[in-house]
Amino acid sequence: MATSITTPKLTTTLSSSTLQTLLRNHKFSILNRSPFITTPQLPSTTFNLSTKALGFLSSSSRQAAIKSRRFVTRAESANGAEPRTYDFDLFTIGAGSGGVRASRFAANFGASVAVCELPFATISSETTGGVGGTCVLRGCVPKKLLVYASKYSHEFEESLGFGWSYNSEPTHDWSTLMANKNAELQRLTGIYKNILNNAGVKLIEGRGKIVDPHTVDVDGKLYTARNILVSVGGRPFIPDIPGKEYVIDSDAALDLPSKPTKIAIVGGGYIALEFAGIFNGLQSDVHVFIRQKQVLRGFDEEIRDFVAEQMSLKGIEFHTEESPQAVIKSADGSLSLKTNKGTIDGFSHVMFATGRKPNTKNLGLETVGVKLDKNGAILVDEYSRSSIPHIWAVGDVTDRMNLTPVALMEGGALAKTLFANEPTKPDFSAIPSAVFSQPPIGQVGLNEQQAIEEYGDIDVYTANFRPLKATLSGLPDRVFMKLVVSAKTNQVVGLHMCGEDSAEIVQGFAVAIKAGLTKAQFDSTVGVHPTSAEEFVTMRTPTRKIRNSSSGGKTDSEAKAAAGV
Amino acid sequence: MSRKMLIDGDIGSSDDNNQYDFDLFVIGAGSGGVRASRFSAQYGAKVGICELPFHPVSSETIGGVGGTCVIRGCVPKKILVYGANFGPELEDAREYGWQVNEKVDFDWTKLLHKKTEEILRLNAVYKRLLSNAGVKLFEGEGRIVGPNEVEVIQLDGTKLSYSAKHILIATGSRAQRPDIPGQELAITSDEALSLDELPKRVVVLGGGYIAVEFASIWRGMGSTVNLCFRKELPLRGFDDEMRALVARNLEGRGIILHPQTNLTQLVKTEDGIKVTTDHGEELMADVVLFATGRAPNTKRLNLQAAGVELDKTGAIKVNEYSQTNVPSIWAIGDVTNRINLTPVALMEGTMLAKTVFGNEPSKPDHSNVPCAVFCIPPLSVVGLSEEQAIEQATGDILVFTSTFNPMKNTISGRQEKTLMKLIVSAESDKVIGASMCGPDAPEIMQGVAIAIKCGATKAQFDSTVGIHPSAAEEFVTMRSVTRRIAAAGKRKTNL
């Protein structure tokens, strides 16, 4: 939630509170002069991004300024033991979360690094992108900002129960939100550029394409590198159905010119649910179409049911087991969605949140022989190395676990492996994640079904309660929490929550679960009162004990039967 | 078990060679007392408990099942904090595109009414919990008669006498008033939670958590708030850097701070209460709140009859098992003045039941107890503050801090930083303290508390992947040390 976010920990580096204040007051003009940031050879680039005022166009000219100034630095690397010399030790294609992290860290370890990225645009394509990548420009950040905006309508409702009243219902002005959101994105993309700049990474604007295992072509100019990192991310994927051209994806949904009056969202994954919450909160009529019976495949079953129920109570209409077949535009401009069950009319927007695909086309990967999986993701080993030595890949383009902090971890590990003489594998165990639906979900470790498969005997602790705030507001908001414990070892192997603040709450527990702590250790911790989170340390009686001691190959359905006992 | 109390008329009957009316008699049905009673009953003990009649404002003769936490503390306080939070939230909504009418009204009476409803509901829930556990509840004032004897003075003045194998004192504490001329014009937190109307002008005396919480509550609702405290910063005992940020935030939200200030006199005038400070300043107030500490409720318990020892603050002295110097008499919760928090009283109550009736001597563990201050934005901590760490350190201390602008503020424009801090022992790499001031801090700190309680290292924090975008993820992404403090380099401050 920090603006530092994924980022480069702008904030921890600048820990002095005085400096923080200065920063706040002077925006980024002083950033480069900060004594806290190692800027070996930089003349201070004055990067005066005045937050909210900047239009989109101004970025490219600034970029050009930076580019011209930065180019010659570190032409040759110190460790020239190899026979061949290269322009760079590392050339990164794609300046999103993973690429920026790997580049910066590599530079900090002394490598000469360049990164190329497409020009900024809120909607991505083969020719547009922007420094910061999906997370900053078309994902986590703008999404969360819209979640904040949309949550207010719920808060207005809640406030009535706490004695507040309004002469007239608050109304929402879409264009104010979009303008302020875009100003913030501009600010962030500027910060990212600055961070690269300060780390001594050369930023090249343009489309990178691999020509041979040590050469990248950026819009006709060739750069050689000892190592190439592909971190080009993924993009929304829309299935090929009639009327596809009327459909928007999440990129567009984050930057609509006007607010949908009635929107169909196709998909049951986290993106679909997050946007359903956003548009519902901003007072659109929201219909969600999912192919299966439940939303959020892969999540804990009880969470899946709980979140759908809570969202329905807020007025979102779910259409289950409906697959889209066509989108039809009427004469009045409204859209209809035809599914296997019928046709619903009158949508101002139809959004597809039907998955994302790695951006591996036209990268030259085939020519050098980098192997892809059947979804087009780059196949990598545990160290993020592709089938071609010296070509590496991190982040969504590898389709391992498509989360910003995971890309950061992969990028950090790669820099260590390549330039710190410390081969490091990213560790994919017990990675927490959140869905910013309303209410949000936080989870870490195994869901109940996975735990049964892996441990056989488990104890499940659940709590389903009305939070203090809801008792006053009178709204039907509830909180669901769940601990999954290995019966044999007492270790907490999974933790799930749906309810207000889940995403914030789960982080600390993730440390505990990653560290392999036991239920007894949870219980020995005193609660913080009155909070929702304290429920996780006060769950005394298992809701159910599941025993299939023969362990190993028990199937889901058998486990479920046992759970019912 | 659930029906036991209803048929539990014959108190004197005993199955084994137990000559007592009760195995356990508890005086005080607050958090600690109710917990100890219920758990003891679940171990098979015959339990009686007495509590004063219900009223939102406590006195020597008024209390209520649920105790301070439910009736006059955590719960009503949190409800008012929720209520107060909406004020600034409405302001923040504007930059997010919401057009909120200029005329927004806040109705204190409505909130107070709903708060009382909720408290009455909880009071009933607590009573039901006791009855379901088979605990016999008496309404009236409990007193010690001897090491194994108690009496309950009922509302009508009649006395009931019971013998008990064990007596537990869990009578809690009450707000104290400083001895200032005109002190009777001021109120304590009890009354502050039950005012008939929202005060327009408030003077709060005190720098502890109660003072800053009420200052935040009233300010959020639009009152003019003056906060006077003796030290340079509020919240003595907390991490100094956090204290400084809390002070800045309170000020940023419009509370007028008067550090190093005491009150010398309160005078009633036509325009309200005229408050004079020791700097000679005069402040006008509709309400003056004394949040200057709480004292254990031990005066009318007749403890001397059994020879129960008190410390100089009037708190009951207990050993690690919560046992007083009289072996059959025990005490838990605020009346023992150890760590005065609901969850600590619950822990002490649970351990007591285990020790006395569960055949499993168990000491409550007072180390690494997390806690929260619900000022706006809130503060939450677990483990050592930087100052404590330096004080107790045998080796070097590493301090990691992160100060950042919460994402929500990037659009709302609110000028308020969040600060997070980890204190690490350089030698062992163990995280020995964590603190945070910012939105959701209390919710975020709970999980961190488990890790710290269990001795997690900084490396283990770092190996945990963040949840993005959250504020909490900063706790697992603090890579560079902000400062290293050598074992010898102890700083002394007098804030």
Interface residues (C-beta under 8 A of the other chain):
Chain A: M1 A2 T3 S4 I5 T6 K9 L10 T11 T12 T13 L14 S15 S17 Q20 R24 C135 C140 V141 K144 L145 Y148 A149 Y152 E155 F156 E158 S159 G161 F162 G163 W164 S165 Y166 N167 S168 P170 T171 H172 D173 W174 S175 T176 L177 N180 K181 E184 R187 L403 T404 P405 V406 L408 M409 D427 A430 I431 P432 S433 A434 G442 L468 K469 T471 L472 D501 A503 E504 I505 V506 Q507 G508 F509 A510 V511 A512 K514 A515 L517 Q521 F522 S524 T525 V526 G527 V528 H529 P530 T531 S532 A533 E534 F536 V537
Chain B: C69 C74 V75 K78 I79 Y82 G83 F86 E89 L90 A93 E95 Y96 G97 W98 Q99 V100 N101 K103 V104 D105 F106 D107 W108 T109 K110 L111 K114 K115 E118 R121 E241 A244 L245 L341 T342 P343 V344 L346 M347 D365 N368 V369 P370 C371 A372 S380 F400 T401 S402 T403 F404 N405 P406 M407 K408 T410 I411 Q415 K417 T418 L419 D440 P442 E443 I444 M445 Q446 G447 V448 A449 I450 A451 K453 C454 A456 Q460 F461 S463 T464 V465 G466 I467 H468 P469 S470 A471 A472 E473 E474 F475 V476 T477 M478 R479 S480 T482
